[in-house]
């Protein structure tokens, strides 16, 4: 059983990786490989975490089409169908809850794209003069 410190370190590592993917600082194939290495429970938790961060980044329903395109999904893929239905806050939760592995991979790519779009907008609108968001300093750390 991991210690609290080990658990926190793993969470921080995950948070950095996901934000690096969203900011284009890491290639998506590396993210997919990491995601595939997680247990099904960890994958579900990661998708829920991403959906929550998309909401926190103020994702908009209008972000759906661009997110689908960036994620390389077809409009008929289940996560794409869900995000196109509107009420993005509700749809993100449904996307995070997808069960089949292939759908979870697509959901992962889509949620990273939504986070990328929403966080870039947040950075431009609210953080362009500087901010204390640690994830906005990742490109400076490398």
N, C-alpha and C positions, 0 to 999 in steps of 0.2 A: 504494500500500500504506500503510495507516494506521500511525502510530507506536505504540509501546507506550502512551504517554501518551494518545493519542487512543482507543485500544482500551479502556483502563481507564476513561476518561471516559464512553464509550458504555456500558460495563458498568454503571457507577454509575447512569447515567441510566435504563437498563432496570430495574435493581433498585428504584430509587425509584418508577418508574411502576408496576411490578407490585405493590409493597407499597401504594401509594396506591389501586390498584384493589381490593386485598383488604380494605383498611380503609374502603372507601367514600368516600375523599377525592377520587376521580376517577370520573366516570360510565363504566359499562361500554361504551357505544357508542364512547367515545373510545379505550378499550383495544382494541376490535375493529378500529377504523380503523387504529390503530398496528400491530396484529398482522397485518392484511391487507397492510400496506406492507412487511412483511419478506419476504425470499426464502424459498423452501421450506426451505432448510437452516437459516436463522435461526429460522424458526417451530419446526422440530423441536428445535433447541437450546433455544429458549425454553420449550417444553413439558417437555423433560427437566429444565431448570433449575427450573421450577415444581414438578414431581413431586418432585425432590430436596428442595426447601424444604418441601413438604407433609410429607415424612417427618421432616425436621429439626424441624418444628413439632409433631411427634408426632400426626399424623393417625391417627384410629381408624377401624376398619371401620364402626363405628356412625355416623360422620360422613357416610356415603354418601347416605342418603335426604335429609337436610337439604341436602346439597351439590347434589343433583339438583334439588331444589325451588328453591334460591337461583339456580342457573344457568339456570333456565327451560327445563330439558330434559324431554322425555317419557321415561318409564321404558324405552321401546323404542329410544331413541337409543343407538348403539353405546357411547359413553363411559359412559352411565348403566347399561347392561347390564353392562359390565366392572366398574364400581365396586361394583355390587350382588353380585358373585360372592365377596366376602370377600377375606381376605389383602390388605389395602389397599396394603401396600408393593409387592407384586407387580403388582397391578392398576394402580397409578399409572404404572408403567413401560410397561405395555401401552397405556394411554391416551395417554401421551406419544409413543408410536410410531405412532399412527394416521397414515395417509398422505393420504387424500383431503382436499382443502381444507375442504369442509363439515364433515367429521369433526374436523379440526384446530381449526376455530372452536369447535365444541361442546366439544372437549377443553380449549381455552383457558378458556372460561367455567366449565367444571366445576372445573378445577384452581385457578382463582382462588377459587372458592367453597370448595373444600376448605381452601385456605390460610387463607382468612378465618376459617373455623370453628376450625381447629386453632390458629391463632395467637392468636385471641381467648381461647381456653381457656388457652393457655400464658401469655398476658399476665395473665389473671385469677388463675391458680394460682401462678405463679412470679415475676411481675414487678409485681404490684399495689403493692408498696412501693417501686418504682423499679428500674430496670435500666440496663444499658449498651448494649442493643440499639438501634442507630441508627434502625432502622425503626419502633421504638415511639415515637420522638420526632417523627415526620413531622407530626402534627397541631399540634405546638407550633411548627413551623418556618413554617407558613403564615400 
